[in-house]
Amino acid sequence: MSFTLNQLALLLIALAVGWLLGLIMSGRGKYRRLWRDEQIAHHAAIKERDARVEAANARIAELERQSGPIGSGTATAVGGAVHGRDDLSRINGISQAQEVALNEAGYHRYGQIAALNGEQEATLEARLGLKPGTITQEDWRGQATELERGHKPGLFSRLTGSA
C-alpha cells in the first residue's frame, strides 16, 4: 500500500495531535493536581473573605448597639437627634463640609442660623470661604426658619416666595 505525499502529511499531523492530546490528558495527574490545588486555594480564599465579612458585620453590630442604628443617609439625622443637632445641610447652599465647619463654630440648630445678625454672617462667610453676601443671597435665615417650623422647602419655594 502506497501513500501520497498529502496523505502522509495528514497522517503525521493526526499522529502528532493524538500524541499531544495523550500527553495533555495523562500528564500523570499533573494537571489534575494543579487544578485541585487551585480549587483548594480558591475555597480557602472564599472562607477567609467570609470570615472577614463576618467579623466586619459583628463589629458594625457592636457599634450600632453602642450608638444606635446608622444607615445610608441617616448618619447626620441620627447624630443630630442624639446630640441635639439639626441637619444644617438641608439648607440650600450648605454642603456637608460646610455643615461640619458650622458645627465646629458652634452652630448646631436651625434657630441659631435663623437668628444670625449681619456681623455673624460676615464671620461665617469668611470662615467658610464664601463670597460676602452669600448667606443673605441664598436666604439661609429664611430657610432655617422654615425648617425649624417643620416645613421642608420645595424646589420652587425660594423662587416664588412660598414654602
N, C-alpha and C positions, 0 to 999 in steps of 0.2 A: 504494500500500500504506500503510495507516494503522496506527499503533501505539497501544496503550492506554497509559495512564499507568504501569501496573505493568511492562509490557514495556519501556517506555522507561527506567524506573528500573533494571531488571535489565541492560539493555544498557549503560547508563552505568557501572554497578558492574563489569561484566565488562571493559569497556574500561579502567577505572581500575586494576583488578587486573592486567590484562595489561600496562599501561604501567609499573606499579611493578615487576612481575617482570622486564620488559625492562630497566629501569634497574639493577636489582639484578644481573641476570645479566651485563650488558655491563660497566658501570662502567669501561669502557676498561682493564680489567685491574687496577683499583684494589684490589678485594677479594682478587683472586688474589695481587697483590704483597704486600698486608698479611699474608695467610695464609702466603706463602712466607717473608717476613721473620720472622714469629713462629716458624715451623718452624726457621729457621736459628738464631734466638736460643735456642730450646729445645735444639737439638742442641749448641750451644756451651756452654750451662749444664750439660748432661749430661757433656760432655767435661771441663769444669772440675771438676765434682764427682768424676768418676772419677779425675782426676789428683790431687785432694786425698786421696781414699781410698787411692790407690796410694802416695802419699808417706807417709801415716799408717801404712800397713801396713809400709812399708820401715823407718820409724822404730821401730815395735814390734818388728820382726825384729831390728833393730840392738840395741835394749835387751835383748831376750831373749838374744841372743848374749853380751852383756856380763854379764848377771846370772842367766841360766838361765831356763827356761820358767816363766811365771807365768800361770795361768789362773783362771777363776772359782772362788772358794772355796779356792784353793790358795796364795794370796799369803802368808798367815800361816804356813802349814805350810812352804812353801819358804823363806821368810825365817827361820823358826825353825831349819830344818835347816842353812841356810847360816851363820847367825850363832850357832848353839848355843843357841837358844831353843826353849822348848816353847810350844804353843798354849794359853795360860792361859785363853782364852775357852771352852775345853771344860769348864771347871769351872762347874757351875751357879751362877749368881749373879754371874759376871764377864762384863761386856759387852766389846765391842771397845774402847770408850773407856777402860774401867777397865783392860783389859789394857795399853794404851799407858801409862797412869799407873803401873801396876805395873812395867813395863819401865823407865820413867824413874826409878822409885825403886830400881832395881837388882834386881828380882825377874824372872828370866827362865826358871827351871826349876821343874818340879813339886816337886822335892826342897826347894827354897827355901821354897815355900808350905807343904809338909808340916812343915818344921822351925820354923815361926813360933812364937814364945812370946807370952804374953799382952800384953806391952808392945809388941811389934812389931805385933800385931793391932790394938791401940788406935791406934797411929800410922797404920797403913794405913787404918783406918776413918775417921779424921779426914781423912787426905789424899784419900780417895775420896768423902768426904761421906756416908758410911754411918752408920746409927744404931749406937751402941755395942752390941756383941754379935752383930752381923750375921754376921761371919765364922764365929763358933762356931755360930750357929744354922743357917747354911747348910752347915756342915761342910766348909769349903774344905780343911782339912788332910787329912781323910779322903778326899775326892775326889782331891786331889793325890797322895796315897799310892797310891790305886788306879790312877790314870793313869800314875804312874811305874812301877808294876809291869807296865803294859801292858794292864790291864783298862779297858774303856770302861764307865763307869757307865750302867746302863739307866734306864728311866723310873721303875721302882719300887724301885731299889736303895737309895735313902735311906729310903724308907718301910718296907721290910721288913728292912733291915739286911743284905741280901745283895747281892753285886756280880755 
